[in-house]
Amino acid sequence: MEYKNLHELINFSHSSREFFLSLPVNIQCRLHERKDSIRNAYQLHKAAYAEYDFFKLLRLSNPDSTKK
């Protein structure tokens, strides 16, 4: 099912909300920045895994970049 945005998706889809809340906070924040382009569970999962890949590459290219 498709929703208006991420906010509506996680409010009305129990499984999407559970998945979203299981993510690390930094990834939740990044997904909120793209909230209008995430309208269904597939897009949510795809965006979350893309963020995981981004942070993984960031750590590999500069191990000190994620330490603060």
C-alpha positions in Angstrom: 0.0 0.0 0.0 1.2 3.5 -0.8 1.0 6.4 1.6 1.4 10.1 1.4 4.9 10.2 3.0 7.1 8.4 5.5 5.3 9.9 8.5 1.9 8.5 7.3 3.6 5.1 6.4 5.0 4.6 9.9 1.8 5.8 11.5 -0.5 3.5 9.6 1.7 0.4 8.9 2.6 -1.5 12.0 5.3 -3.5 10.2 6.9 -0.4 8.7 6.8 1.3 12.0 8.5 -1.7 13.7 11.2 -1.8 11.0 11.8 2.0 11.1 12.1 1.9 14.9 14.6 -1.0 14.7 17.0 1.2 12.7 19.8 3.2 14.3 18.9 6.8 15.1 21.3 8.2 12.6 19.6 6.3 9.8 16.1 7.3 11.1 17.2 10.9 10.9 18.5 10.5 7.4 15.3 8.9 6.3 13.3 11.7 7.8 15.2 14.1 5.5 13.8 12.1 2.5 10.3 11.7 4.0 8.4 12.8 1.0 10.0 10.3 -1.3 9.3 7.3 0.9 5.7 6.1 0.5 5.7 2.4 0.9 7.5 -0.5 2.7 9.6 -1.3 -0.3 10.9 2.3 -0.6 11.5 2.4 3.2 13.6 -0.8 3.1 15.5 0.3 0.0 16.3 3.7 1.4 17.3 2.2 4.8 19.7 -0.3 3.2 21.1 2.5 1.0 21.9 4.5 4.1 23.6 1.4 5.7 25.7 1.2 2.6 26.5 4.9 2.8 27.7 4.7 6.4 29.6 1.5 5.7 31.5 3.2 2.8 32.1 6.2 4.9 33.7 4.1 7.7 35.8 2.2 5.1 37.1 5.4 3.4 37.7 7.3 6.7 37.5 5.2 9.9 37.7 8.4 12.1 34.7 10.1 10.3 32.1 8.3 12.4 33.7 8.9 15.8 32.5 12.0 17.6 
